[in-house]
Amino acid sequence: MRVVRSLVILSVLVLLGSACSEEKSGDSAATTTSPPAAPTGPQNYTVIVDGPSTLGAENFVLASYFPKTLSARPGDTVTFDNRSSNDIHTVTFGVKSDRSDQPAVVTKAGQENPAVFGPCFTTDPPKPEMTSCPKPTAGTPEFDGKGYWNSGVILPTPLPPEAGPKTVAVKLAADIAPGSYVVSCVLHPPMESTLKVVASDNERQAPAQVASTADKELGEAKAAAAGLKPPAPVTTADGTTVAASWGDTAAVVNRFDPLEVSVKVGQTVTWKSFTTWMPHTVSFESPFATPSEPNALLPAGVKSGGNFPGGVSHSGVFGPKPYYPVETFSLKFTKGGRYSYICLLHPGMGGAVVVS
């Protein structure tokens, strides 16, 4: 009897142990996540250009593409989406990282360079003196890794659809050579990323994974931009200085600070971009509706250093050297009143001078 009872107890323990083992095994299988399957066939990826911010409060410009690195195969398509709230950008291939070969942003005549602001696709390498492009063909050509491939300007999100495109799609040609290709914005020198073209049998991430990485990098960049502080205003007996933006190589705050500045009759206000790469205008009663109009980058009305009693004064484009020939703009205010102005280049950017 004792032997039988012992055998029964032993059998029960074995069965319980087996059941527990199966239960644990089942739990393990339920909590294990398999890596996502590698995508097959041509893929469509989205790269975020810059990022959104609150106009009138943040006005960030994030000098990056998100994600900063993307692997794709020949035949894949990469759509670059300008999410900026206040700045234009380009998607450009073929320009060196030191920008020594890129076409000048502004021509010698002070106009927008068509090779920068407009679509430009050529098998020839870019040159600083380049101001014209081959006659455009229907549609956007595939990128084969050669020459100069420039999207032209893609616009910020607040502008209406009829103003122009806010995205550009880059299809990688079937014969593009594997390798790393620099993507740059020819308007903003620090802004670039890397497109890695891998062989057709190499692994790459799924579009959803790329989107997740892009969102993470964008969030980190915006958090860093929130910590940027404006420089202290420089005030003398002759007047004061207004910051026309501030930041670092990764991000810029496109706001005038102080937003409203007070001076006495006879004093001078000087505007300066406290960045290494961001241009602006200071435009009182601007004669131009958009910066793409002829002569909109040139001064109009009361010129820098002149006496300003009110009316039209448009600085033309000014910004940090060596990218722009003029670094500051100043006016001597000769009549009391409140004078509002805008930056013609950046939506939502404006300020005022109060003269007593």
Order of alpha helices (4+ residues) and beta strands (2+ residues): alpha-beta-beta-beta-beta-beta-beta-alpha-beta-beta-beta-beta-beta-alpha-beta-beta-beta-beta-beta-beta-beta-beta-beta-beta-beta-beta
